[in-house]
Amino acid sequence: MQKSTSRFSSTLLAALFASSTMLVAGCSKKADSSATDSTATTTASASTGLTGAGSTFVNPIMTHWAPEYQKETGTPLNYQSVGSGAGINNLIDHTVDFAGSDAPMNADEMARAKDPVVHVPDVIGAVCVSYNVAGMQNGLRFSGAVLADIYLGKIKKWNDPQIMKLNPGKKLPNAAIFTVHRSDGSGTTAIFTDYLSKVSPDWKSAVGAGKEVKWPEGGLGGKGNEGVAGVLKQHDNSLGYVELAYAVQNSIPYADMQNSSGNFIAPSVASASAAAAGFPMPENMTSFITNTSAPQGYPITGFSWLIFYPNGAKADEVKKFMLWVVTKGQADNEALYYAPLPQSVVTAISAQLQPAAPTAAK
C-alpha cells in the first residue's frame, strides 16, 4: 500500500463502499446480491443519461466517476455492479449503453451481439490472493503452482510443506484451507484463471480459464468481489481472490505472489503499473497481462474494459464519457488502488474515439 495516498484512499473507499453498489445519479435501487446472475433494470433511452452494468472489479472507481461526470457535463450516469458476465448480457440485450468487464467479450458473445463493439480499457488493477488466518497479516507468500494446487485440492492444509517452504518462520495452522471463488460470471475470475492456466499445466487441462469455470469440489462461491470479501471475513482459514480495493476496505490480508522472474511481489498500484508497462496492446485494445515478465510486476494484474456499440443510438454520448474516463478520470485511479493507463494506451484510445471529420461538400 502506498503511503502517500493511504489515508486519503481509505477515507474515500469507506465512503464509496458505504454507498450503493449501483451507481446512480437519481436512482437508489440495488442489484439483487442473492442471485447467481443479475440484469440491469434500467433500459437505455435518450432521456435517462447513460446506463451501464457489469464488473464489480471496477465498481469502486465507477462510484466515484458517476457524480464527478454529472457535475462536469450534466449527464446522469447509472452503473450497476452486477458482474462482468451479466453486464455483457445486458449490452447484448441492448438494455444498457455500455458494459463493464475485466475480460474481453469472447467469440460466442460477439456472435450474439451481432453488431460490432469497441473495448475501451479504463483501469489496470491487481487481483489479490486474500486470506483469513488467525495472526497472519499481509505478506504470506505463494507461487502460482502452489496456488493452483490449493484450488485443485492437491494441497489441503495451511501447514502443507509446499506452503511452509515459501513461508519460513511462519506458524501456519494444521487446518484445512477453505477456498472461496466467484459464483457469478466474473472478469475477476477470468483474470485469476487466466493466470493459473499460464503457470499450471494441470489447472489448464482440468479447469481452464474464463469468466465462469467448473470449480473443483469444495469451497464456496460468493457473488461479486463484495461477496467473496464477505465470505473471507466470515470463514476462518479461508483463501480467495478479490480486487485490491476490496481487500483494503475490508481489512483482509493479502499475499505476495512469486512472479515469472522469481520475485515475491505485493499487489499495489506500482506493481500493477510495472506489470502493464511496455506490454504490447493489440489494435482492438483487448489483451490479458497476467504472468508478466516485468521483474517488479505483480503477476495477477489485468485491464478492465468499458464496452459499447460504436453505432448505437447513444454512441456519441458514450464516446464522450469514454474520452473523459481515459483522460480526466484517470486522476483518481491511484487513490482507489488502480493503476492509471499508460500514455500510449490513452493516446490510442483517444484517437479511436474522436468523432470522424466531416466529409467535405462536393
N, C-alpha and C positions, 0 to 999 in steps of 0.2 A: 504494500500500500504506500502510496507516495505521500510523504509528509507535507508537502506544500499545499496539497488540496484536501487532506483527510478530514479536517474539521469542517470545512465548508461542505464537502461531499457528503459526510454522514448526516449533517443537518438537512441538506437538500433531499437526500434519499429518504430520510424519515418522513419528510413532508409529502414526498411523491408517493411512497408506498402506503401512506395513510389515506390517500385519495383513492377513488375508484380505479379498478383495473381497466375500465373503459374510459378512453379519453373523449370528452365531450365538451364542446362549448355550448352548453344549454341542454344537456340530457344527462340523466343520472342512473339509468337502468343498467344493472350489472349483467355480465355474461354468466350463465349458469355454470358454476365451478364444479358441480357434481356430475355433469355429463361427460361422456368419453369423447364427444365431439360437439362443437358448437358452431352456430352460424350467426353472422351479423344480422341484427334485427332491423336495421335502418336501410331502406332501399335508396340507392343513389339517385338523386334527382337534382335538377339545376337549382332548386330553391333551398337546399339544405346545406350548402357549403360542400365540403369534401368529406367522404366517408372512407374509412379503411378498416381492415381487420387482419389479424394474423399473429405473428411472432410475439411470444411473451418475453423472449430474449431482449428485444428492443423496447419493450413497453416502458421501462423507467425513463428513457430519454424522450419517447413519444409523449409521455405525460407532461414533460417539460416543454416540448416543442409546441404542443397544441395551443396553449394560451398565448405563447410568445408570437406564434404565427398569426393568430387572430388579431392580436394587439397591433402588429405591424401592417397587416394587409386588410383587416376587416372580414376575412374569410373564416367562418367557423370550421373546425376540424374535429371530426368524431373518429376515434380509433378504438377498436375493441380488441382486447388481448385474449384471443381465443385459440391460439396455437397456429403454427405455420400451415399445417395441413388444412385446417378449417378455413383459414384466410384465403388460401389459394382456391379452395372450392367456392368460396363466396365470390372471388373475382371471376371464376369461370361461369358462375351463375349470373353475373352482372348485378349483384346486389351491393357491391361496393365499388368505389372508384379506383382503389389500389389495395394491394395485399402486402403484408409484411411477411418475409420468410428468411430463415437462415440457411435455406437450401434452395438452389435454383429449381424452377419447375422442371420435372422430368418429361420424358417423351410422351408418356400417356397423358399427363396433364396438359401438355402443349397441344396434343391432338384434340382433347376435349374442349380446349379454349377456342379452337377453330381460327380465331383472329390472331395476328402477331402480337407479342407482348415485348415490353422492354424491362430489363432488370437494371435497377439503379442501386449500387452499393451506398449504404448510408452510414454505417459504423463498422468498426472492427472490434470484436470482443473476445474475451477469454472464457472458455468453459472450465470451471473449477471442478476438481475432484474433491468433494467435501465429505466430511465425516463427523460422527458424533461418538467419540470415545472418551471416557472419563479421564481427565487430566492431560489430554493431548490437545495442544494448541496448534496454530499454523506451523507447517514445516515438516510433517511426515513426508516421507519420500516414496514415490512409486516409479517403476518403469512401465512402459506401455505393455510389455509382455506380461508382467505381474498383474497389472490392472485387467487385462483381457482374461487371464486365468481365474481371477476372482469372479468376474461376471459369468464365466463359463462354468463355474462351480468346481474348478480343479483346486483352487486354494480356498479353504473353507473357514480358517480361523485367523484371528488377528496376529497371533504369535507364530504363524507359519514361518519356517526357516527362510523362505524366499523374501518375506516382508522384513524379517528381523535382520537379514543381511544388508538390506538397503537402509536400515534404521538402527545402526549400532548404538547401544546405550539406552534405547527407548524401552520402557517397561510396558509392553503391549499385553493385553489380557488374553487368557486362554478362553476366548469366547468366539462364538460363531459370528461371521460377518453377515450382516443383514443388508442386502443390496437394494437400492432404490433406483427406479428408472421412470421415464415418462410413459404415461398411459395413453396419451393422445398423439396425433400426427405432429411431429415436432422437428423444427430445424435445428434445435439444440441437440436432439438425438442424432440428426444427420451428421452434424459436425463430430460428435462423440464417436459414433460408429464408423465414420469415415476414417478417423484417426486409428481406431482399434483394428480396422481392416488393413491399414498400411503397416502396422507394427506386429500383427499376429496372423500368420497364415491359418492357424486353427480357427480364429474368430472369423476371418474372411470366408472360410469354407463352411463353417457351421451356422453363422448368423448373418454376416454381411453388413452392408451399410444402407441407410435410408432414413426417411422421416419416421417410418414405422418398421419395426423388425419383430421377429418372433423371439422374444427373450427366453433364455434358458430357464429351467424350473427354479423357483424360489424367488425371494424378494417381493417387492411391492411397487406398484405404479402410482405416480402422482400426476395430476393434471396441471400442466403448465409448470414453469420454473417455480411459481409460488407453491404449487402442490408438492413438488419434490422437496423444496426447502422445509415445508411443514412436516412432511414425513420424517425427514432427517432429524428435526428438532424433537420429534415425539418418540423416536426409537433409539435406544442405546445401542452402541456398537454398529451403527449403520454407516453405509457408504453410498454416495450418489454423485450426480453431476448437475451443476446449476451455473448459470451465467454469473460472473463475478459480482455484480451489484447485489444480487440476491443473497450471496454468501456473506457479503459485508453487512448488509442491512439486518440480516437475521443472526449475525454474530456466530456463524457456523465456520469452524476451521476448515482450511483447505490445504492441499498437498503441493509440494514441489514435484514437478514431473521431469523425468530424465528425457532430454531431447536427443536428436539424432547425433549430436556432437558429444554426447555423454555427460553434458552438464545438467545439474538439477536446477530448474528454473521455476520461480514462483509466478503465478498469474498476476499480471499488473498491466497498466497502460503501457509502460515502457517495453515489457516483454512481448505484448501483443503487437506493438508497433514494429519491434525488431523482427517478428515473425513475418510481417507483411512487407517489410522494406525490400524493394527490388524484386518482389515476386511478379513474374510475368502475367499480366492481366489480358485475357483474350478480348477480342473486339466486342463480343457480346456481354462483357463485364461479369461473366459467371465463372468462378473458379474456387475450389476449396484450397485452403492454405495450411492444412494440418500437416503435422510432422515436418515442420520447417527445417531447412539445413542451416539456418542462422544460428551461430553459437550461443547468442543470448536470447534467442526467440523461444517463447512458450509454445509447446507443440500442439496444444488443443485450442487453436485460435481459428476464428472464422469471420468472414464478412456476413453482414445481414443485408438483405435487399428489400427495396420497395419496388413492386411490380405493377405495371399498368398497361392499358391498351393505348398505344400512341394515336390510334384513330378513333378512340372512344368519344362519347358525347361531351365529356368534360376534360378532354385531353389537354387543352391549353391551360386550364386551371391546375391540373395535376402537375404539368411540367413546371409551372411557376413554383409550386410547392417543392418539387424535387430540386430545382435550382437553389432555392432558399436553404434546403437541408444540407446540400453539399458545399455551401458557402457560409452564410451566417450561422446556420445551425450547428456547424462543426465546433463552434467556440465553446460549447458546454460539454463536449464529449468527455474530456478528461475528468471533469468534476463528478461525472456519473460513471466512471470506471470503464469507459470505452476509449479506444484509440481513434484519433482523427484519421480521415482518409489521406493517403499520400497525395501530394500536389499533382503528380502525374495522372492519378485517377480522377481527381477533381477537374482537371483541365479537359480530360477526355469526355467526362460526363457532361460538362458544361457545353462543350461543342456539339454533343449529340442532342442536347435538349433545347438548343437555341431555335427559335422559330425560323422556318425556311424564308429565305429572302424572296420578296415579291417578284413575280415574273414581269419583266419589262413589257409594256404595251407595244404591240407592233404597229 
